Amino acid sequence: MTTLRNITLIAATELTRVLITRRGLLSLLAFALIWLLIVATLIKQAPALVQNGATVGSLLGSETILSIAQWRVAEFGIHWIIALYVFPLCCVLYAADQTASDKTRGTLKLLTLHTSRSSLFLGRFFGMLAVQSVVIAFTLLCTLVVAVSRDASLLQDSLFNGFFIWINLIIVLAPYTALMAIISLFAKSGMQAISYASILWIILLFSISWVSNRYPEAAALKTIFPGSQIGSLVTHRDWSSLGTITVPAIQTLLFLAIGLFTMRRIDL
């Protein structure tokens, strides 16, 4: 019970730190400005983009483009595709410094005097996931405002689409956040953690591609990458998407287990 309370308090502290500190607010402002640009240039033009895309999709036989055209609220169809590919990248950048800086400053060791290493590791993980959940909610609210401004009758469908996207994006981002939690344990800063993640990704990508080309039965190794289900998620627009939850759930649990093991044994 004490462990659960500590994890909750640490997660809440991480969320609060982002929402009230200057550094956290500046990062949120930067993202908000970028997203508002996406809203103005792409999401606001969604009906026209989807209509033209449906024509192109019919000609090219593109399942992805045709799937976007079938969304009841065009703005959320565009949001879904953009978010599936943009948010994982943002997650790698944003969740990189879960423990790295504190470890370098020596404050991580100080924190473990008041709570267990496991609670600290899991608290930081859930805190980062909570921050990203708030950011996702902000982007969905912007999209909802645009959609309802175009047609007020789309409110109910917009709420359904927004909740669907919010849940699925959290599932997608969980393994990325867990993996960055591990990498952060070995880095001295957030930037170094991002560098380590990039190197790891490139090495694994080329290694698995090479092995898969020589041994086709080894293609299943690609599922070790977070986001391996994104290709199939693109065409979903209802709760059948939860059929893809197995891979990210296993990835997240596996990364968290590795992270907890490492956290208990690493020199702080």
C-alpha positions in Angstrom: 0.0 0.0 0.0 2.9 2.3 0.9 4.6 1.5 -2.5 1.4 2.4 -4.4 1.1 5.6 -2.5 4.7 6.6 -3.3 4.3 5.7 -6.9 1.2 7.9 -7.1 2.9 10.8 -5.3 6.0 10.7 -7.5 3.8 10.5 -10.7 1.7 13.5 -9.5 4.9 15.4 -8.7 6.2 14.8 -12.3 3.0 16.0 -13.7 2.9 19.1 -11.5 6.5 19.9 -12.3 5.8 20.1 -16.0 2.6 22.2 -15.5 4.1 24.8 -13.1 7.8 25.1 -13.7 9.2 27.5 -16.3 11.0 24.8 -18.2 8.0 22.5 -18.3 5.7 25.3 -19.4 8.1 26.5 -22.1 8.2 22.9 -23.5 4.5 22.7 -23.5 4.2 26.1 -25.1 6.6 25.1 -27.9 4.6 21.9 -28.6 1.3 23.8 -28.4 2.5 26.3 -31.1 3.6 23.5 -33.3 0.3 21.7 -32.9 -1.7 24.8 -33.6 0.3 25.2 -36.8 -0.7 21.6 -37.7 -4.3 22.4 -36.9 -4.3 25.5 -39.1 -2.6 23.9 -42.1 -3.9 20.3 -42.0 -6.7 19.5 -39.6 -8.7 22.6 -40.4 -8.5 21.6 -44.1 -9.5 18.0 -43.3 -12.8 17.8 -45.2 -11.1 18.9 -48.4 -8.1 16.8 -47.8 -10.2 13.7 -47.1 -12.4 14.3 -50.1 -9.4 14.6 -52.4 -7.7 11.7 -50.6 -10.6 9.4 -51.2 -10.4 10.0 -54.9 -6.7 9.4 -54.9 -7.1 6.4 -52.7 -9.7 4.9 -55.1 -7.3 5.3 -58.0 -4.3 3.9 -56.2 -6.1 1.3 -54.1 -4.6 2.7 -50.9 -6.3 1.1 -47.9 -4.9 3.8 -45.6 -6.2 6.7 -47.6 -9.6 5.1 -48.0 -9.8 4.4 -44.3 -9.2 8.1 -43.4 -12.0 9.0 -45.8 -14.4 6.7 -43.8 -14.1 8.7 -40.6 -17.4 10.4 -39.6 -15.5 13.5 -38.5 -12.8 14.2 -41.0 -10.7 16.3 -38.6 -10.2 13.3 -36.3 -9.2 11.1 -39.2 -6.4 13.4 -40.1 -5.5 13.8 -36.4 -5.3 10.0 -36.0 -2.8 9.6 -38.8 -0.6 12.5 -37.8 -0.6 11.5 -34.1 0.3 7.9 -34.7 3.6 9.0 -36.3 4.3 12.3 -34.5 3.6 11.4 -30.9 6.0 8.4 -30.7 8.9 10.7 -31.8 7.8 13.4 -29.3 7.7 10.7 -26.6 11.3 9.7 -27.3 12.3 13.3 -27.0 10.2 14.2 -24.0 10.6 11.0 -21.9 14.4 10.8 -22.3 15.3 12.5 -19.1 13.3 10.5 -16.5 16.4 9.8 -14.3 19.5 10.9 -16.2 19.9 14.4 -14.9 19.0 13.5 -11.3 21.6 10.7 -11.4 24.3 13.1 -12.7 23.5 15.7 -10.0 23.3 13.1 -7.3 19.7 13.9 -6.4 18.6 10.5 -7.5 20.5 8.8 -4.6 19.0 11.4 -2.2 15.5 10.6 -3.4 16.0 6.9 -2.7 16.5 7.7 0.9 12.8 8.6 1.1 11.3 5.9 -1.2 12.3 2.6 -2.8 14.1 2.5 -6.2 11.2 0.6 -7.6 8.7 3.2 -6.5 10.9 6.0 -8.0 11.3 4.2 -11.3 7.6 3.4 -11.7 6.5 6.8 -10.4 8.7 8.6 -13.0 7.3 6.3 -15.7 3.6 6.9 -14.8 4.3 10.6 -14.4 5.7 10.9 -17.9 2.7 8.9 -19.2 0.4 11.2 -17.4 2.1 14.3 -18.9 1.7 12.8 -22.4 -2.0 12.0 -21.7 -2.6 15.7 -20.9 -0.8 16.8 -24.1 -2.8 14.3 -26.2 -6.0 15.6 -24.6 -5.0 19.2 -25.5 -4.5 18.2 -29.2 -7.8 16.4 -29.2 -9.6 19.4 -27.7 -8.2 21.6 -30.5 -9.4 19.2 -33.1 -12.8 19.0 -31.4 -13.2 22.8 -31.4 -12.3 22.9 -35.2 -14.8 20.1 -36.0 -17.7 21.5 -33.9 -17.0 25.0 -35.3 -17.6 23.5 -38.8 -20.7 21.6 -37.8 -22.2 21.6 -34.3 -24.0 18.3 -35.0 -20.6 16.5 -35.0 -20.1 17.0 -31.2 -21.2 13.5 -30.2 -19.1 11.8 -32.9 -16.2 14.1 -32.1 -16.3 13.1 -28.4 -16.4 9.4 -29.3 -13.5 9.8 -31.8 -11.5 11.9 -29.3 -11.8 9.3 -26.5 -11.0 6.5 -29.0 -7.8 8.3 -30.1 -6.8 9.2 -26.6 -6.9 5.6 -25.3 -5.2 4.2 -28.3 -2.4 6.8 -28.3 -1.6 6.1 -24.6 -1.3 2.4 -25.4 1.0 3.2 -28.3 3.2 5.5 -26.2 3.5 3.3 -23.1 6.3 1.0 -24.5 8.2 4.0 -25.8 8.1 5.6 -22.4 9.1 2.4 -20.6 12.1 1.9 -23.0 13.3 5.5 -22.5 13.0 4.9 -18.8 15.6 2.2 -19.1 17.9 4.2 -21.4 17.7 7.2 -19.1 19.3 5.0 -16.3 22.5 4.7 -18.4 22.6 8.3 -19.7 24.0 11.5 -18.0 21.5 13.8 -19.7 18.3 13.8 -21.7 20.2 14.5 -24.9 22.6 11.6 -24.3 19.6 9.3 -23.7 18.1 10.4 -27.1 21.5 9.7 -28.7 21.6 6.2 -27.1 18.1 5.5 -28.2 18.8 6.6 -31.8 22.0 4.4 -31.9 20.1 1.4 -30.4 17.2 1.8 -32.9 19.5 2.0 -35.9 21.6 -1.0 -34.8 18.5 -3.2 -34.1 16.7 -2.1 -37.2 19.6 -3.0 -39.5 20.4 -6.2 -37.6 16.8 -7.5 -37.6 16.3 -6.5 -41.3 19.5 -8.4 -42.2 18.4 -11.5 -40.2 14.9 -11.4 -41.6 16.1 -11.2 -45.2 18.3 -14.3 -44.6 15.8 -16.1 -42.4 12.1 -15.1 -43.2 10.9 -16.9 -40.1 12.8 -14.4 -38.0 10.5 -11.5 -39.2 8.6 -11.8 -35.9 11.7 -10.2 -34.3 10.4 -6.8 -35.6 7.7 -6.9 -32.8 10.4 -6.0 -30.3 10.3 -2.5 -31.6 7.8 -0.2 -29.9 5.2 0.9 -32.4 5.4 -2.3 -34.4 1.5 -2.3 -34.4 1.2 1.2 -35.8 1.0 0.0 -39.4 -2.1 -2.0 -38.6 -3.6 0.7 -36.4 -3.7 3.2 -39.2 -6.8 1.6 -40.8 -8.7 1.3 -37.5 -11.4 3.8 -36.5 -13.3 1.9 -33.8 -12.6 -0.3 -30.8 -11.5 -3.2 -32.9 -8.1 -1.5 -32.5 -7.9 -3.1 -29.1 -7.1 -6.3 -30.9 -3.6 -4.9 -31.3 -3.1 -4.2 -27.6 -1.2 -7.5 -26.9 2.1 -6.5 -28.5 2.5 -3.0 -26.8 1.3 -4.5 -23.5 3.9 -7.2 -23.5 6.6 -4.7 -24.6 5.7 -2.3 -21.8 5.7 -5.0 -19.1 9.0 -6.4 -20.4 10.7 -3.0 -20.5 9.4 -2.2 -17.0 10.7 -5.5 -15.7 14.1 -4.9 -17.2 14.1 -1.3 -15.9 13.2 -2.4 -12.4 15.9 -5.0 -12.4 18.4 -2.5 -13.6 17.3 0.2 -11.2 17.8 -2.1 -8.2 21.4 -2.9 -9.2 22.7 0.2 -10.9 25.1 2.5 -9.0 23.3 5.7 -8.3 
